[in-house]
Amino acid sequence: MQTTHTSQATQAAQVTQASFNQLVLASDNAGKLHELTALLSPLSIQVIAQADLGVAAAEETGTTFIENALIKAKHASALTGLPALADDSGLVVDALHGAPGVHSARYAGEPKSDSQNNEKLLQAMQHQSNRRAQFVCVLALCWHHEHPLPLIASGQWQGEILTAPSGHHGFGYDPLFYLPALKRSAATLTTAEKNQYSHRAIALTQLITQLNQMPLNQAQLNQTQSIAGGQGTNDEKISPLGISND
């Protein structure tokens, strides 16, 4: 049975505005921005897309979701001086040895195209009896680009690859991602429904849990940002985790 993650709203209420007031989303993917903005709305934090601050997309040179999420978060934080949240996600298909994986957005090459990616996936799966797949999401939250302990959270959404597209909602591989427990594709779910079950919702729930376990306050974050900008004057410098960095 599918597990919902609506508890994230309850957890989010525990993360107060005193923690931090602004967050840069290190993504130019309209679908991801829409979903993450909706998922983050209970936090009462101003969420700013990196493009709105003039930040271009980072070059994703990593070979894993974790590496690419960190690259993107550090890049946005370095250029804005703000905490940055990055999502690196994709589709992992068992029969294709994990492909398209970190190359999900450009599986069919440049320019990236959801329809062409889906067509290539259908061709690759044409003679495969094992249709199992997972949507994977890794979130990385960097307080500043040099901070040694960013928060990392991940989520997996289990499903199967269909033999033909179904549904018109969502983006990416949603029309080909079948959810046995719901007996429908991800592309037939509304945004609200998808945000109850998705890999991104699972990852964000984990991230919020980590935030709630931190003794973060605004004074500490201000000092961390000062350190990042080379303006710190205190001998003992405090990280957002309340850990001495000396």
N, C-alpha and C positions, 0 to 999 in steps of 0.2 A: 504494500500500500504506500502511495506517495506521502511523504512527510511535508507539512507546510512549515513555513518559516516566518509566520506573521508575528511571532514573539519578538522579532527584531524591533518592532515599534515600541514594545514595552521596555526592552533593554535600552533603546535609544533615549527614552525619557530620562534615564539615569545619567546620561552623558550631558552635562550642563553646558551652557554657553561660557561658563568660566574656563572650560577646558581650552578651546580655541574657537575663534569666531569666523575664520575664513579657511577655505580649503580649495586648492586648485585641482581640477580633474584633468589628468594628463592623458587626454584622448581626443581625437578628432573624429571618431566614429559616432555618427549621429544616433544610431541605435543604442550603443553603449551609454552615451551621454544621457539619453532619454531614460533608460532603465536605472542608471546609477543615481541620477537626480531624484527620481521618484523614490528609490530605496533610501536615500539619505535625507529626505524631507523631514522625517521626525526628529532629526538631530538639532534643528534650529541653528544650523551653521550655514553661512553664505557660501554656496557652491559656485565656483567660477570655472568655466571652461578655459583651457589654456589658450585657445585661439582668441578669446576675448581680451587676453593680456598680451597679445602679440607673440605668443610662443609657438614656434613651428614644431612639428612632430619630431621626436627623436628617432635616430636610426636604430632599428631593432636588430642588433647583432648577436643576441643571445641564442642559444640552442635549446633553452628550456623556457617554460612560462615564467618561472621565478626570475630568471635572469632578465628577461625582457620587461617584466613589470618593474623591477628595480631600476633598470636603465631609464625607463620613461618617467618614473616618479622623481628620481634624482635630477634628471634633466629639467623638468618643470620647476622643481623647488629651487634649483640653482639660478634659474633665470628670473624667478619672481620673488624669491626670499620668503615664500609662504610654504606651509605644509602642503604636500602634494600627494594625491591618491592616484595610483595607476592600476589599470586592469589589463592583464594579458590573458586572453582566453582563446579557446578554439575547440575543434572537434577532434576526438581521438577515436579512431575506428579500429577495432580488434583485428579484423581480417586484413587490414592494410598496414599492420605493424605500427600502429599509432598515427599514421597519416590521416588527415593533412596536418594535424598537430599545430606547431608554432607557425606553420605556413598557411593556416586556414584562410586568412583574408586574401591571400594571393595564390591560392592553390592552382588556379588556371593561368597564372601569369599576370602581367601588367597590360592595361590598367586593371585594377582589381574589380571584380564583378561578381555579385552574388549569384546571378543566373548562370554564368559560365562556370563558377565553382561547383554549383549544384549539378550541372550537366556532366562535368568531369567526374564528380563523385559517383553519379549513377553509372557511368561507363566503367569506372574502376570496380564497382560492386556488382556488375552485371551477372557474373557467374559465381558469386559468393553466397554460400548458404548461411554462414555465420554473419548475422546482421548487427551484432551487438556493438554499441558505441557509447561514448560518454562526452558530454559537454564539460569542459574543464575551465575553471576560472581561478586565477591567482590575483589577489589584491596586494599591493605594496603601499604602505603609508610611510612617507619619509618626512620627518620633522624639519630637516634641512638636508642639503645634498651631501654633507660630510658626516652626518650623524651615524654612529657605528651600529645602532640597533633599531632598524626600521621594523614596523609591524608587518607581518606576512600572514595572510589567511588564504585558504583555498576551499573550493567546493567542486563537487562532481555531480552531474545529473545523468542518471542512467537511462538509456533508451535503445532504440533500434533504428536502422536505416531503412526507409521505405523504398519501394521500387518506382514510385512516382510521387511528385509533389502533392501536398495536401494542405490547404489553408492559405490565408493571405495576410496574417498578422506577423509581427516580429520582423526578423531580418536574418541575413546569413543563411545557415543551413536549417533554420526552423521548419521550412516546409517538408524536409526529408527526415526530420527527427521525430520518431514515433514513441509515444509514452504508453507502454503496455498497461500500467496501472490506471491511467486515465482513458485508455482506448481512443486516443486522438493524437494528432501531431502538435508540436510546439507552436506551429503557425496558426492553429485554430484557437489558441488561448488569447484572451485579452491581456493587456499589459498588467492589470491588477492580478489576474490569475497566474500569469507567468512569474510575477514577483513573489508568489507564495511558494513556488517549487524550484526555481531555477538554480543553476550552479552559481550565478552571481548573487542571488539571495542567500544561499548557503554560506558563501565566502564572506559576505557582509555581516551576517549574523556572527560568524567567528570573530571578525574584526571588531565589532562592537563589544563583544564579550571581553576581548583583550583590552579595549579602551576603558571599560568599566573596572578593570582590575588595576588600573594605573593611577597613582596619586598625582595626576597632572593638574596643574593650575596655570592661570594666565601668567603669573610672575615667572614661573619656571620656563614657560614657552617663550616669553619675551627675552629672557636671558639666553635661551638656546639660540634664538634668532640673532641676538647680538653677537654671540660666539661665531655663528655662521658668517656674519658679516665682518668678522675680525675686530669688533668693537668691544669685546669683553674686557673688563678691568679687574674683576675679582680674581684672586689667586685660586679660589675654589669655585669651579664651574659646575653647575648642576644641569643634568640632562632632563628631558621631559619625563624620564622614569624616576627622577629623584635620586639618581646615582651620581656620586662624585666622579668627575673625569680627570682628577689630578693624578 
